[in-house]
Amino acid sequence: MKKSILLVVAMMFAVAGFSNSKYTIDDNQVETVIEQSVQVDFNLSQEQVDGILGTTAIQGEPNAWVAFALAWVVGWTGVHRVYLGGKGGLILIYIITCGGIFGIVPLIDWIVLLVGAIKGDISQFVDNDKFFMW
């Protein structure tokens, strides 16, 4: 999905930027660069990637306060639901229903996540693919 969006944005910039451009592309130089290039294959394990980046993979249950903040800021998109492990299609459903039935569903999600964050247990909302997570 990220690659598709990046490709569309790049194409938009290319059309807008080069439509009245004075720049030219020398095909011979492009072919020379391609011929001199080296193919690199990155088949790294997660441990190797973590070692290179100096990070560790996120494991365990999602943070209740992060889900609460996402519901507060962009709740109408349903991103907080995907963060909690729901399918990406939930975002589409939230947007089609005008922000989750005009913002009512995200508001209730926000309240439920606040209560869950205070109690310290949101396990019942993790990996929940239902439109109404409560």
PATI-683259 format. One record per residue (C-alpha): x, y, z; residue in three letters. Coordinates in steps of 0.2 Angstrom, whole numbers, plus 5000, padded with zeros to 4 digits. Each point is the difference from the previous one (the first is absolute). Layout:
N
XYZALA
...
END
This chain:
134
500050005000MET
501450125004LYS
500949964984LYS
498450044990SER
499750165008ILE
501850054998LEU
499949954982LEU
498550114997VAL
500850155009VAL
501649984990ALA
499049994984MET
499050165004MET
501750095004PHE
500749934984ALA
498550064989VAL
500050175009ALA
501850035001GLY
500549944982PHE
498650064990SER
500750174997ASN
501849955004SER
501650054991LYS
500849845006TYR
500549864988THR
500549825003ILE
501549934991ASP
499549824997ASP
501849954997ASN
500550065017GLN
498649915008VAL
500449844992GLU
501850025005THR
499550025018VAL
498949854999ILE
501449894993GLU
501250055013GLN
498849975014SER
500149855012VAL
498549905006GLN
499949995019VAL
498949875009ASP
499450045017PHE
499449835008ASN
500250055018LEU
499249925015SER
499150115013GLN
501549985012GLU
501250064987GLN
498950154996VAL
499850045019ASP
501949985001GLY
500350134986ILE
498750125006LEU
500449985018GLY
498149975004THR
499049855005THR
498449954993ALA
498450055009ILE
499349855009GLN
498649975011GLY
498450095003GLU
499750184992PRO
500150145012ASN
498350065006ALA
500550185001TRP
500750004982VAL
498349934994ALA
499150135011PHE
501050144992ALA
499749944982LEU
498249995004ALA
500050185006TRP
501050074985VAL
499549904985VAL
498649895007GLY
498850044985TRP
501249904989THR
500149845011GLY
501950005001VAL
499949965019HIS
499049844995ARG
501449944988VAL
501350055013TYR
499149885012LEU
500249864987GLY
498450024990GLY
500049974981LYS
500450154989GLY
498249994993GLY
499450085016LEU
500750174994ILE
499049994984LEU
498449965010ILE
500350155012TYR
500350114985ILE
498449944990ILE
498950025015THR
500650185001CYS
501249985014GLY
499249865009GLY
498150054999ILE
500450185001PHE
501349995014GLY
498949905012ILE
501049844999VAL
501750085002PRO
499450105015LEU
499449845008ILE
501649914996ASP
500950155008TRP
499049985016ILE
500249815000VAL
501950024997LEU
500250135014LEU
499149895012VAL
501149854994GLY
501650115001ALA
499650055018ILE
499649825005LYS
501649944991GLY
499049874990ASP
499550024982ILE
500349814995SER
498149984995GLN
500350144986PHE
501649924993VAL
499849914984ASP
498250044999ASN
499450024982ASP
498250045004LYS
499350184995PHE
499550035018PHE
501549945011MET
499050015016TRP
END
